[in-house]
Amino acid sequence: MTGNDVVLVLVVATALGFDFTNGFHDTGNAMATSIVTGALPPRVAVAVSAVLNLVGAFLSTAVAATIAGGLVDSAQVTLTVVMAGLTGSILWNLTTWYLGIPSSSSHALIGGVVGATMAAAGGSAVKWQGLLSKVIVPAALSPFIAGTVAALGTYLVYRITRGVREGPRANGFRLGQVGSACMVSLAHGTNDAQKTMGIITLALVADGTLHAGAKSPTWVIASCATAIALGTYFGGWRVIRALGKGLVEIDSPQGMAAESASAAVILSSTDFGYSLSTTHVATGSILGTGVGRKGAEVRWNVAQRMVVAWLLTLPAAALTGALAYWVADRIGGTGGVVVIFTVLVLASTAFYAASRRRAVTPENVNDAWTGSIVPAAPADKVTP
């Protein structure tokens, strides 16, 4: 095996590692409201979400094409650039996961790759028009669109069912939540799993294995689908708690409205090939249900902290990706990639070890919100 082959293997492995972190980081987008309202038990919810993420990943490749060729000039991208970009995105993902902040895995990935590309080839290698139209504009609009749809849906379901007794209404909406949560999971697979497919395809183009503009091979689609499904099954309980308990106290009608709005927006964006942040959509939908329900408590201070994390994601991941490229380039060759891969593994291990001391688990994910973006949890609990 040549040095270039070693680098390609490490890049593919790291990309699948990112896909895994994407899965557990974003489980809350689909299942947070269903878990907190009791529509689905926590472990059943993440298992269902994992299966539907797997299925959704096979339904479209439009977003993968955007990532592979629509944001940076593939002719200027090397395997070292891709590796550095993945390093930046994973480190930011782990940081926000540990803090329980529902930031965007998608924007972390895009930021990391753009930052590494700029460090390697300058700003001219970035397709700014594509970045603006396919990433930044959807990022700005999607929470408001999803929130408006969810607010209107929440108002209507309470209005239409106001004469129905509370018990039967709650039970009926819990059943409805199962269907709407499944749609969000399927939609998440159609959008987020494709981003890693696009990155691996970009690496294969940089390696010369594929020609520019080539579609993702079947083995890439299958491996990315499996990685995001596994990550989803392990569940990001910290983020689930923040989304489900931290923004709005949610009842079943609100949960169904939020999930239905999220699924509609994500599926529409996937059809247009937009690299949408499903986290932004889910958060906007949940906030919308608080606005749409009279007397609901909305914790705007928590939402503000999430927005700050959203604004920081692209530049922070880009800066980390650029720094990773600088380190790898200074060392040079295969050794540079091996070094940043080793640093990434050590950092991931450190985050995991730290998380065990402040664990959020399926057993305590529904405990009362403590008022912190990082709720306290028993030290003897183990995160799955």
DOVO-179757 format. One record per residue (C-alpha): x, y, z; residue number from 1; residue in one letter. Coordinates in steps of 0.1 Angstrom, whole numbers, plus 5000, padded with zeros to 4 digits. Layout:
# DOVO-179757
[site [X Y Z] NUM 'a']
...
# end
This chain:
# DOVO-179757
[site [5000 5000 5000] 1 'm']
[site [5014 5034 4990] 2 't']
[site [5015 5065 5011] 3 'g']
[site [4986 5080 4991] 4 'n']
[site [4965 5049 4997] 5 'd']
[site [4971 5052 5034] 6 'v']
[site [4960 5088 5033] 7 'v']
[site [4928 5079 5013] 8 'l']
[site [4919 5052 5039] 9 'v']
[site [4924 5076 5068] 10 'l']
[site [4903 5102 5050] 11 'v']
[site [4874 5078 5043] 12 'v']
[site [4876 5065 5079] 13 'a']
[site [4875 5100 5093] 14 't']
[site [4846 5109 5070] 15 'a']
[site [4826 5080 5083] 16 'l']
[site [4836 5090 5118] 17 'g']
[site [4821 5124 5111] 18 'f']
[site [4790 5108 5098] 19 'd']
[site [4787 5088 5131] 20 'f']
[site [4790 5120 5152] 21 't']
[site [4765 5136 5129] 22 'n']
[site [4741 5108 5137] 23 'g']
[site [4742 5111 5175] 24 'f']
[site [4745 5149 5174] 25 'h']
[site [4713 5152 5154] 26 'd']
[site [4691 5124 5169] 27 't']
[site [4673 5151 5188] 28 'g']
[site [4662 5168 5156] 29 'n']
[site [4639 5139 5149] 30 'a']
[site [4631 5124 5183] 31 'm']
[site [4635 5150 5211] 32 'a']
[site [4598 5160 5212] 33 't']
[site [4585 5124 5209] 34 's']
[site [4607 5114 5238] 35 'i']
[site [4598 5142 5261] 36 'v']
[site [4560 5138 5255] 37 't']
[site [4562 5101 5260] 38 'g']
[site [4551 5092 5225] 39 'a']
[site [4580 5068 5222] 40 'l']
[site [4604 5053 5248] 41 'p']
[site [4639 5068 5245] 42 'p']
[site [4656 5036 5232] 43 'r']
[site [4628 5027 5208] 44 'v']
[site [4628 5063 5195] 45 'a']
[site [4665 5062 5186] 46 'v']
[site [4663 5027 5171] 47 'a']
[site [4634 5038 5148] 48 'v']
[site [4653 5069 5139] 49 's']
[site [4684 5049 5131] 50 'a']
[site [4665 5026 5107] 51 'v']
[site [4648 5055 5089] 52 'l']
[site [4680 5075 5086] 53 'n']
[site [4695 5044 5069] 54 'l']
[site [4666 5042 5045] 55 'v']
[site [4665 5079 5038] 56 'g']
[site [4702 5080 5028] 57 'a']
[site [4694 5059 4997] 58 'f']
[site [4665 5081 4985] 59 'l']
[site [4685 5110 4969] 60 's']
[site [4719 5122 4960] 61 't']
[site [4712 5159 4952] 62 'a']
[site [4728 5172 4983] 63 'v']
[site [4759 5150 4979] 64 'a']
[site [4764 5165 4945] 65 'a']
[site [4763 5200 4960] 66 't']
[site [4789 5191 4986] 67 'i']
[site [4812 5173 4961] 68 'a']
[site [4813 5200 4935] 69 'g']
[site [4791 5230 4943] 70 'g']
[site [4811 5247 4971] 71 'l']
[site [4848 5244 4963] 72 'v']
[site [4868 5239 4932] 73 'd']
[site [4875 5201 4933] 74 's']
[site [4907 5207 4911] 75 'a']
[site [4922 5226 4940] 76 'q']
[site [4913 5200 4967] 77 'v']
[site [4938 5174 4979] 78 't']
[site [4933 5145 5003] 79 'l']
[site [4951 5166 5030] 80 't']
[site [4926 5194 5025] 81 'v']
[site [4897 5170 5030] 82 'v']
[site [4913 5154 5060] 83 'm']
[site [4919 5188 5076] 84 'a']
[site [4883 5199 5069] 85 'g']
[site [4870 5168 5085] 86 'l']
[site [4892 5174 5115] 87 't']
[site [4878 5209 5120] 88 'g']
[site [4842 5197 5117] 89 's']
[site [4845 5168 5140] 90 'i']
[site [4862 5188 5168] 91 'l']
[site [4835 5214 5166] 92 'w']
[site [4808 5188 5166] 93 'n']
[site [4822 5171 5197] 94 'l']
[site [4826 5205 5215] 95 't']
[site [4789 5214 5210] 96 't']
[site [4777 5179 5217] 97 'w']
[site [4796 5180 5250] 98 'y']
[site [4780 5213 5259] 99 'l']
[site [4746 5201 5249] 100 'g']
[site [4742 5228 5222] 101 'i']
[site [4722 5218 5191] 102 'p']
[site [4746 5233 5166] 103 's']
[site [4747 5224 5129] 104 's']
[site [4768 5194 5119] 105 's']
[site [4762 5204 5083] 106 's']
[site [4777 5238 5087] 107 'h']
[site [4806 5224 5108] 108 'a']
[site [4814 5201 5078] 109 'l']
[site [4811 5228 5052] 110 'i']
[site [4830 5253 5074] 111 'g']
[site [4859 5228 5080] 112 'g']
[site [4863 5220 5043] 113 'v']
[site [4860 5257 5032] 114 'v']
[site [4886 5267 5058] 115 'g']
[site [4910 5240 5048] 116 'a']
[site [4906 5248 5011] 117 't']
[site [4912 5285 5016] 118 'm']
[site [4944 5277 5036] 119 'a']
[site [4956 5255 5008] 120 'a']
[site [4946 5274 4977] 121 'a']
[site [4932 5308 4987] 122 'g']
[site [4897 5322 4985] 123 'g']
[site [4895 5318 4948] 124 's']
[site [4891 5281 4952] 125 'a']
[site [4858 5286 4971] 126 'v']
[site [4826 5289 4950] 127 'k']
[site [4812 5318 4970] 128 'w']
[site [4780 5320 4949] 129 'q']
[site [4772 5283 4956] 130 'g']
[site [4781 5288 4993] 131 'l']
[site [4757 5317 4996] 132 'l']
[site [4728 5302 4977] 133 's']
[site [4730 5266 4988] 134 'k']
[site [4742 5271 5024] 135 'v']
[site [4740 5306 5039] 136 'i']
[site [4706 5317 5026] 137 'v']
[site [4689 5285 5035] 138 'p']
[site [4705 5287 5070] 139 'a']
[site [4691 5321 5075] 140 'a']
[site [4656 5314 5062] 141 'l']
[site [4649 5278 5073] 142 's']
[site [4644 5284 5111] 143 'p']
[site [4619 5312 5104] 144 'f']
[site [4600 5291 5077] 145 'i']
[site [4599 5261 5099] 146 'a']
[site [4589 5282 5130] 147 'g']
[site [4561 5299 5111] 148 't']
[site [4547 5266 5098] 149 'v']
[site [4549 5250 5133] 150 'a']
[site [4533 5280 5150] 151 'a']
[site [4504 5280 5125] 152 'l']
[site [4501 5242 5128] 153 'g']
[site [4501 5244 5166] 154 't']
[site [4474 5271 5167] 155 'y']
[site [4452 5251 5143] 156 'l']
[site [4455 5218 5161] 157 'v']
[site [4446 5234 5195] 158 'y']
[site [4418 5254 5178] 159 'r']
[site [4403 5224 5160] 160 'i']
[site [4405 5200 5190] 161 't']
[site [4395 5225 5217] 162 'r']
[site [4362 5206 5223] 163 'g']
[site [4380 5172 5227] 164 'v']
[site [4387 5159 5262] 165 'r']
[site [4424 5162 5272] 166 'e']
[site [4431 5125 5277] 167 'g']
[site [4418 5113 5243] 168 'p']
[site [4434 5143 5225] 169 'r']
[site [4468 5137 5241] 170 'a']
[site [4467 5100 5232] 171 'n']
[site [4457 5107 5197] 172 'g']
[site [4485 5132 5191] 173 'f']
[site [4510 5109 5207] 174 'r']
[site [4502 5084 5180] 175 'l']
[site [4504 5111 5154] 176 'g']
[site [4538 5120 5167] 177 'q']
[site [4551 5086 5160] 178 'v']
[site [4543 5091 5123] 179 'g']
[site [4557 5127 5121] 180 's']
[site [4589 5117 5140] 181 'a']
[site [4594 5089 5115] 182 'c']
[site [4591 5114 5087] 183 'm']
[site [4617 5137 5102] 184 'v']
[site [4642 5108 5106] 185 's']
[site [4636 5098 5070] 186 'l']
[site [4641 5134 5059] 187 'a']
[site [4673 5137 5080] 188 'h']
[site [4687 5107 5062] 189 'g']
[site [4680 5122 5028] 190 't']
[site [4698 5154 5037] 191 'n']
[site [4725 5149 5063] 192 'd']
[site [4739 5114 5053] 193 'a']
[site [4745 5128 5018] 194 'q']
[site [4769 5154 5030] 195 'k']
[site [4794 5128 5040] 196 't']
[site [4788 5110 5007] 197 'm']
[site [4798 5142 4990] 198 'g']
[site [4829 5146 5011] 199 'i']
[site [4841 5110 5003] 200 'i']
[site [4833 5115 4967] 201 't']
[site [4854 5148 4967] 202 'l']
[site [4883 5128 4983] 203 'a']
[site [4880 5102 4955] 204 'l']
[site [4881 5129 4929] 205 'v']
[site [4911 5144 4946] 206 'a']
[site [4928 5110 4946] 207 'd']
[site [4921 5105 4909] 208 'g']
[site [4898 5075 4915] 209 't']
[site [4868 5093 4902] 210 'l']
[site [4865 5121 4876] 211 'h']
[site [4852 5156 4885] 212 'a']
[site [4814 5156 4886] 213 'g']
[site [4811 5118 4892] 214 'a']
[site [4782 5105 4913] 215 'k']
[site [4788 5089 4947] 216 's']
[site [4795 5051 4942] 217 'p']
[site [4772 5026 4958] 218 't']
[site [4797 5016 4984] 219 'w']
[site [4800 5052 4995] 220 'v']
[site [4762 5056 4999] 221 'i']
[site [4759 5023 5018] 222 'a']
[site [4788 5030 5042] 223 's']
[site [4776 5066 5049] 224 'c']
[site [4740 5054 5055] 225 'a']
[site [4753 5027 5079] 226 't']
[site [4775 5052 5098] 227 'a']
[site [4748 5078 5104] 228 'i']
[site [4724 5051 5114] 229 'a']
[site [4748 5037 5140] 230 'l']
[site [4754 5072 5153] 231 'g']
[site [4717 5079 5156] 232 't']
[site [4711 5047 5175] 233 'y']
[site [4737 5056 5201] 234 'f']
[site [4717 5089 5206] 235 'g']
[site [4730 5123 5216] 236 'g']
[site [4711 5125 5249] 237 'w']
[site [4726 5158 5258] 238 'r']
[site [4712 5175 5227] 239 'v']
[site [4679 5156 5230] 240 'i']
[site [4674 5171 5264] 241 'r']
[site [4683 5206 5253] 242 'a']
[site [4659 5205 5223] 243 'l']
[site [4631 5186 5241] 244 'g']
[site [4633 5203 5275] 245 'k']
[site [4653 5234 5272] 246 'g']
[site [4634 5256 5247] 247 'l']
[site [4597 5250 5253] 248 'v']
[site [4576 5228 5276] 249 'e']
[site [4560 5206 5249] 250 'i']
[site [4527 5188 5248] 251 'd']
[site [4518 5161 5222] 252 's']
[site [4500 5185 5198] 253 'p']
[site [4530 5208 5197] 254 'q']
[site [4553 5178 5192] 255 'g']
[site [4534 5166 5162] 256 'm']
[site [4532 5201 5147] 257 'a']
[site [4570 5207 5152] 258 'a']
[site [4579 5173 5136] 259 'e']
[site [4556 5178 5107] 260 's']
[site [4569 5213 5100] 261 'a']
[site [4605 5200 5102] 262 's']
[site [4599 5171 5078] 263 'a']
[site [4582 5193 5053] 264 'a']
[site [4610 5219 5052] 265 'v']
[site [4639 5193 5051] 266 'i']
[site [4623 5172 5024] 267 'l']
[site [4616 5203 5002] 268 's']
[site [4652 5215 5007] 269 's']
[site [4666 5181 4998] 270 't']
[site [4647 5181 4965] 271 'd']
[site [4665 5214 4956] 272 'f']
[site [4699 5201 4967] 273 'g']
[site [4702 5226 4995] 274 'y']
[site [4727 5216 5022] 275 's']
[site [4703 5225 5050] 276 'l']
[site [4709 5225 5087] 277 's']
[site [4683 5201 5101] 278 't']
[site [4693 5214 5136] 279 't']
[site [4682 5249 5126] 280 'h']
[site [4649 5236 5112] 281 'v']
[site [4641 5215 5143] 282 'a']
[site [4649 5243 5167] 283 't']
[site [4629 5268 5147] 284 'g']
[site [4599 5243 5146] 285 's']
[site [4601 5238 5184] 286 'i']
[site [4602 5275 5191] 287 'l']
[site [4573 5280 5167] 288 'g']
[site [4551 5256 5187] 289 't']
[site [4558 5278 5218] 290 'g']
[site [4547 5309 5199] 291 'v']
[site [4516 5291 5185] 292 'g']
[site [4503 5278 5218] 293 'r']
[site [4487 5304 5241] 294 'k']
[site [4504 5306 5275] 295 'g']
[site [4534 5284 5265] 296 'a']
[site [4567 5292 5282] 297 'e']
[site [4595 5299 5256] 298 'v']
[site [4630 5301 5270] 299 'r']
[site [4644 5327 5247] 300 'w']
[site [4676 5330 5267] 301 'n']
[site [4684 5294 5258] 302 'v']
[site [4675 5300 5221] 303 'a']
[site [4699 5330 5221] 304 'q']
[site [4728 5308 5232] 305 'r']
[site [4719 5283 5205] 306 'm']
[site [4719 5311 5179] 307 'v']
[site [4753 5323 5190] 308 'v']
[site [4766 5287 5185] 309 'a']
[site [4750 5287 5150] 310 'w']
[site [4768 5319 5141] 311 'l']
[site [4801 5306 5154] 312 'l']
[site [4799 5272 5137] 313 't']
[site [4810 5281 5101] 314 'l']
[site [4839 5304 5111] 315 'p']
[site [4850 5282 5141] 316 'a']
[site [4851 5250 5120] 317 'a']
[site [4867 5269 5091] 318 'a']
[site [4895 5282 5114] 319 'l']
[site [4900 5248 5129] 320 't']
[site [4901 5232 5095] 321 'g']
[site [4926 5258 5083] 322 'a']
[site [4948 5252 5114] 323 'l']
[site [4947 5215 5108] 324 'a']
[site [4958 5219 5072] 325 'y']
[site [4986 5242 5083] 326 'w']
[site [4999 5216 5107] 327 'v']
[site [4996 5188 5082] 328 'a']
[site [5013 5208 5054] 329 'd']
[site [5042 5218 5077] 330 'r']
[site [5049 5182 5085] 331 'i']
[site [5043 5172 5049] 332 'g']
[site [5033 5140 5031] 333 'g']
[site [5016 5110 5047] 334 't']
[site [5031 5119 5081] 335 'g']
[site [5011 5152 5083] 336 'g']
[site [4978 5135 5077] 337 'v']
[site [4987 5108 5103] 338 'v']
[site [4995 5134 5129] 339 'v']
[site [4962 5153 5126] 340 'i']
[site [4944 5119 5125] 341 'f']
[site [4961 5110 5157] 342 't']
[site [4953 5143 5173] 343 'v']
[site [4917 5139 5163] 344 'l']
[site [4915 5104 5179] 345 'v']
[site [4931 5116 5211] 346 'l']
[site [4907 5146 5213] 347 'a']
[site [4877 5124 5207] 348 's']
[site [4888 5101 5235] 349 't']
[site [4892 5130 5258] 350 'a']
[site [4857 5143 5250] 351 'f']
[site [4842 5109 5257] 352 'y']
[site [4860 5105 5290] 353 'a']
[site [4848 5139 5301] 354 'a']
[site [4813 5132 5291] 355 's']
[site [4811 5101 5314] 356 'r']
[site [4814 5125 5344] 357 'r']
[site [4784 5145 5333] 358 'r']
[site [4763 5119 5316] 359 'a']
[site [4728 5123 5302] 360 'v']
[site [4712 5089 5295] 361 't']
[site [4679 5075 5284] 362 'p']
[site [4671 5071 5320] 363 'e']
[site [4675 5107 5330] 364 'n']
[site [4669 5125 5297] 365 'v']
[site [4634 5135 5308] 366 'n']
[site [4644 5148 5342] 367 'd']
[site [4633 5184 5349] 368 'a']
[site [4653 5211 5331] 369 'w']
[site [4678 5227 5353] 370 't']
[site [4681 5261 5336] 371 'g']
[site [4715 5253 5321] 372 's']
[site [4724 5245 5285] 373 'i']
[site [4744 5216 5301] 374 'v']
[site [4720 5200 5326] 375 'p']
[site [4735 5182 5356] 376 'a']
[site [4732 5144 5357] 377 'a']
[site [4742 5117 5381] 378 'p']
[site [4780 5110 5379] 379 'a']
[site [4775 5073 5380] 380 'd']
[site [4754 5072 5348] 381 'k']
[site [4771 5060 5317] 382 'v']
[site [4764 5075 5283] 383 't']
[site [4756 5048 5258] 384 'p']
# end
